[in-house]
Amino acid sequence: MINETMSYVADAGSVRRDINLMTVYVTESYARRHGISESEAFNLFLRYSINDYFHKYYGVLHTQDFDEDVFFAEDLIERAKERELQGANR
């Protein structure tokens, strides 16, 4: 039982580390694609809770190419910006 619990904790830490690495890579790639600093990209990711989506959908995202993960982040940000505009126009 203890070994199973330790294995689960190690796996959870490994997944968390993998999500963090994916987030860093996607943030850097997003910044390059959009000609902005990594800090600006990071702030966009925070503003639109992109990391929350990475945690929620990691099971699918980690099976895709990193470029697909960047497209996913781009889509999330664009949709969030559209919602903001719609809310401002009401």
Secondary structure, 3 states (H helix, E strand, C coil): CHHHHHHHHHHHHHHHHHHHHHHHHHHHHHHHHHCCCHHHHHHHHHHCCHHHHHHHCHHHHCCCCHHHHHHHHHHHHHHHHHHHHHHHCC
